[in-house]
């Protein structure tokens, strides 16, 4: 696999240039710092309560009261290329989802390479099962970012008995083959079997899916969401002026992109 524009570029060089955001985005570290800072004050304000979904310290979901009146229960699932970041540092998104229902949630999972991909998907499913037990009347809306979008969709496709309202898949990686040609492979060592099992083919899903990217995403991330939306006959929304990290601001503050907010609110219907 080579770049379409430069045959001398190796697959690793090409996909690193598409996926290594610490090098692509000048404000990458600032974004991470700001996410943690903005999240630090959310727990006491919302009154988050933690539910265990396993024996590992990273197997949990945390819930809080929303401001909405419906049965929808939005659940944030963070990214980090399956091997980094914390749910605690993504709490800043929760207030922007609070109007969607009476309860909001934030889900944590174990990381690769200590846990394999199947374990991460199982962690998401276990967290959702814990939420369903806690709120048996709820309709769960998965809101995943980056690797979290992949895990959300993978769990949704394997969660036929859970009461899912849909998936908001933000800047996700669904075709895992490019990952094996990138710097991420050095950290998570995807096997050929994992690539085959957990690459998500474009298809019409049993629950509604909304694909979201920023207009300033790299070509590879645009390709992946466009491919999934087209193959699944699903909507694809592009947030103006947003890149891979600050696209989350459009979830944290629904007034930033009214069209996206309306599309997400449609899951309440």
C-alpha positions as CSV (number, residue, x, y, z in Angstrom):
1,X,0.0,0.0,0.0
2,X,1.4,3.3,-1.0
3,X,0.4,6.9,-1.1
4,X,-1.7,7.9,-4.1
5,X,0.4,11.0,-4.6
6,X,3.9,9.8,-3.7
7,X,5.0,6.2,-4.5
8,X,8.0,6.6,-2.3
9,X,6.0,7.0,0.8
10,X,5.8,3.7,2.8
11,X,2.5,2.5,4.3
12,X,3.7,3.4,7.8
13,X,4.7,6.9,6.8
14,X,1.3,7.4,5.0
15,X,-0.9,6.1,7.8
16,X,1.2,7.8,10.5
17,X,0.6,11.1,8.7
18,X,-3.1,10.3,8.8
19,X,-3.4,9.0,12.3
20,X,-0.6,10.3,14.6
21,X,-2.5,13.3,16.0
22,X,0.3,14.3,18.4
23,X,2.2,15.2,15.2
24,X,-0.7,16.3,13.0
25,X,-2.3,18.7,15.4
26,X,-0.2,21.5,16.8
27,X,-2.7,21.9,19.7
28,X,-2.9,18.1,20.5
29,X,-1.4,18.3,24.0
30,X,-3.4,21.5,24.7
31,X,-6.5,19.6,23.8
32,X,-5.7,16.8,26.2
33,X,-4.9,19.2,29.0
34,X,-8.0,21.2,28.5
35,X,-10.2,18.0,28.4
36,X,-8.8,16.9,31.8
37,X,-9.2,20.4,33.2
38,X,-12.8,20.8,32.0
39,X,-13.7,17.3,33.2
40,X,-12.2,17.8,36.7
41,X,-15.2,19.8,38.0
42,X,-17.9,17.8,36.4
43,X,-18.2,14.9,38.9
44,X,-19.2,17.0,42.0
45,X,-21.6,19.1,39.9
46,X,-23.4,16.2,38.4
47,X,-23.1,13.9,41.4
48,X,-21.8,10.9,39.4
49,X,-22.4,7.4,40.9
50,X,-20.2,4.5,39.8
51,X,-21.5,1.1,38.9
52,X,-19.1,-1.8,38.7
53,X,-19.2,-4.0,35.5
54,X,-16.3,-6.3,36.3
55,X,-13.5,-7.0,38.7
56,X,-10.9,-4.9,37.0
57,X,-10.4,-1.3,38.2
58,X,-11.3,0.0,34.7
59,X,-14.5,-2.0,34.4
60,X,-17.2,0.5,35.4
61,X,-19.8,2.9,34.3
62,X,-20.8,6.1,36.1
63,X,-24.2,7.7,36.0
64,X,-25.8,11.0,36.8
65,X,-29.2,12.6,36.5
66,X,-30.0,14.2,33.2
67,X,-32.2,17.2,32.6
68,X,-34.4,15.6,30.0
69,X,-37.7,13.9,30.6
70,X,-37.5,10.9,28.2
71,X,-36.2,7.3,28.4
72,X,-33.1,8.0,26.3
73,X,-29.9,7.3,28.2
74,X,-26.8,8.6,26.4
75,X,-23.5,6.8,27.2
76,X,-20.1,8.4,26.4
77,X,-17.4,6.0,25.3
78,X,-13.9,7.6,25.0
79,X,-11.2,7.0,22.4
80,X,-7.4,6.6,22.7
81,X,-6.6,4.1,20.0
82,X,-7.7,1.3,22.3
83,X,-4.6,1.7,24.4
84,X,-4.8,5.1,26.2
85,X,-6.9,7.8,27.9
86,X,-9.5,7.7,30.6
87,X,-13.2,8.1,30.9
88,X,-12.7,10.6,33.8
89,X,-11.1,13.0,31.3
90,X,-14.1,12.9,29.0
91,X,-16.7,13.9,31.6
92,X,-16.7,17.4,30.1
93,X,-19.0,16.0,27.3
94,X,-21.7,14.8,29.8
95,X,-23.4,18.2,30.4
96,X,-23.9,18.6,26.7
97,X,-25.8,15.3,26.6
98,X,-27.8,15.9,29.8
99,X,-30.9,17.3,28.0
100,X,-31.4,14.1,26.1
101,X,-32.8,12.1,29.0
102,X,-33.3,11.5,32.8
103,X,-29.9,9.7,33.1
104,X,-26.5,10.2,31.5
105,X,-23.5,7.8,31.7
106,X,-19.8,7.5,31.1
107,X,-18.2,4.1,30.4
108,X,-14.7,2.9,31.1
109,X,-13.0,-0.2,29.7
110,X,-9.7,-2.0,29.9
111,X,-6.9,-1.2,27.5
112,X,-4.7,-3.0,25.0
113,X,-2.2,-4.7,24.9
114,X,-2.9,-6.0,28.4
115,X,-6.4,-6.9,27.2
116,X,-7.2,-8.0,23.7
117,X,-9.8,-6.4,21.5
118,X,-12.5,-9.0,22.3
119,X,-12.1,-8.0,26.0
120,X,-12.6,-4.3,25.2
121,X,-15.8,-5.0,23.3
122,X,-16.9,-7.3,26.2
123,X,-16.2,-4.5,28.7
124,X,-18.5,-2.1,26.7
125,X,-21.2,-4.7,26.5
126,X,-20.9,-5.5,30.3
127,X,-21.1,-1.8,31.1
128,X,-24.2,-1.4,29.0
129,X,-25.8,-4.5,30.7
130,X,-25.1,-2.9,34.1
131,X,-26.9,0.3,32.9
132,X,-29.8,-1.7,31.5
133,X,-30.2,-3.5,34.9
134,X,-30.0,-0.1,36.7
135,X,-32.5,1.6,34.3
136,X,-34.5,-1.3,32.7
137,X,-36.9,1.3,31.1
138,X,-34.1,3.2,29.3
139,X,-33.2,3.3,25.6
140,X,-29.4,3.5,25.5
141,X,-27.7,5.8,23.0
142,X,-24.0,5.1,22.5
143,X,-21.9,8.1,21.9
144,X,-18.4,7.0,21.0
145,X,-15.3,9.0,19.9
146,X,-12.4,7.6,17.8
147,X,-11.7,4.1,19.1
148,X,-14.8,4.5,21.3
149,X,-16.8,4.9,18.1
150,X,-15.5,1.6,16.9
151,X,-16.2,-0.1,20.3
152,X,-19.7,1.4,20.4
153,X,-20.6,0.1,17.0
154,X,-19.0,-3.3,17.6
155,X,-20.9,-3.7,20.9
156,X,-24.1,-2.5,19.3
157,X,-23.8,-5.2,16.6
158,X,-23.3,-7.8,19.3
159,X,-25.8,-6.6,21.8
160,X,-29.1,-7.9,20.4
161,X,-30.7,-8.2,23.8
162,X,-29.9,-4.7,25.0
163,X,-32.4,-1.8,24.6
164,X,-30.4,0.3,22.2
165,X,-31.8,3.5,20.7
166,X,-28.8,4.0,18.4
167,X,-25.1,5.0,18.0
168,X,-23.5,8.4,17.4
169,X,-20.1,7.4,16.0
170,X,-17.7,10.3,16.1
171,X,-14.4,10.2,14.1
172,X,-14.2,6.4,14.3
173,X,-11.8,3.8,12.9
174,X,-13.9,0.9,11.6
175,X,-11.5,-0.6,9.0
176,X,-8.6,-1.9,11.2
177,X,-6.2,-2.9,8.3
178,X,-4.7,0.7,8.1
179,X,-4.1,0.6,11.9
180,X,-1.7,-2.3,11.4
181,X,0.4,-0.1,9.1
182,X,0.6,2.7,11.6
183,X,2.4,3.6,14.8
184,X,-0.6,2.2,16.8
185,X,0.4,-1.3,15.8
186,X,3.6,-1.0,17.8
187,X,1.5,-0.5,20.9
188,X,-1.4,-2.9,20.5
189,X,-0.1,-5.6,18.1
190,X,-3.3,-6.4,16.4
191,X,-3.4,-10.0,15.1
192,X,-4.7,-11.0,11.7
193,X,-7.5,-12.7,13.4
194,X,-8.4,-9.6,15.4
195,X,-8.4,-7.5,12.2
196,X,-10.7,-9.9,10.5
197,X,-13.1,-10.2,13.5
198,X,-13.3,-6.6,14.6
199,X,-13.1,-4.7,11.3
200,X,-16.7,-3.5,10.9
201,X,-18.0,-3.9,7.4
202,X,-20.3,-1.2,6.1
203,X,-23.9,-2.5,6.4
204,X,-27.4,-1.4,7.3
205,X,-27.4,-1.8,11.1
206,X,-30.3,-2.9,13.3
207,X,-30.3,0.4,15.2
208,X,-29.9,3.9,13.7
209,X,-26.3,5.1,13.4
210,X,-25.2,8.7,12.9
211,X,-21.6,9.1,11.7
212,X,-19.8,12.3,12.6
213,X,-16.4,13.8,11.6
214,X,-15.0,17.3,11.7
215,X,-14.3,19.0,8.3
216,X,-10.6,19.3,9.3
217,X,-10.2,15.5,9.9
218,X,-7.5,13.7,7.9
219,X,-8.4,12.0,4.6
220,X,-8.3,8.5,6.2
221,X,-10.8,9.4,8.9
222,X,-13.1,11.1,6.3
223,X,-12.8,8.0,4.1
224,X,-13.8,5.6,6.9
225,X,-16.9,7.5,8.0
226,X,-18.0,8.1,4.4
227,X,-17.5,4.4,3.6
228,X,-19.6,3.4,6.6
229,X,-22.4,5.9,6.0
230,X,-22.7,5.0,2.3
231,X,-22.6,1.3,2.9
232,X,-25.1,1.4,5.8
233,X,-27.4,4.0,4.2
234,X,-26.8,6.1,7.3
235,X,-26.4,9.9,7.7
236,X,-22.9,11.4,7.9
237,X,-22.5,14.8,9.5
238,X,-19.4,16.9,9.2
239,X,-18.8,19.5,11.9
240,X,-17.5,22.8,10.4
241,X,-13.9,23.7,11.3
242,X,-13.5,20.7,13.7
243,X,-10.5,18.3,13.9
244,X,-10.2,14.9,15.6
245,X,-9.9,16.3,19.1
246,X,-12.0,19.5,19.2
247,X,-14.9,17.8,17.4
248,X,-15.9,16.7,21.0
249,X,-16.7,20.4,21.7
250,X,-19.8,20.0,19.5
251,X,-21.1,17.3,21.9
252,X,-20.1,19.2,25.0
253,X,-21.9,22.4,23.8
254,X,-24.9,21.6,21.5
255,X,-25.1,25.3,20.6
256,X,-21.9,25.0,18.6
257,X,-23.5,23.0,15.8
258,X,-27.3,23.2,15.8
259,X,-27.7,20.7,12.9
260,X,-25.7,18.1,14.8
261,X,-27.7,18.8,18.0
262,X,-30.9,18.3,16.1
263,X,-29.7,15.1,14.5
264,X,-28.8,13.7,17.9
265,X,-32.0,14.9,19.5
266,X,-33.9,12.9,16.8
267,X,-32.8,9.7,18.7
268,X,-35.3,10.8,21.4
269,X,-38.2,10.3,19.1
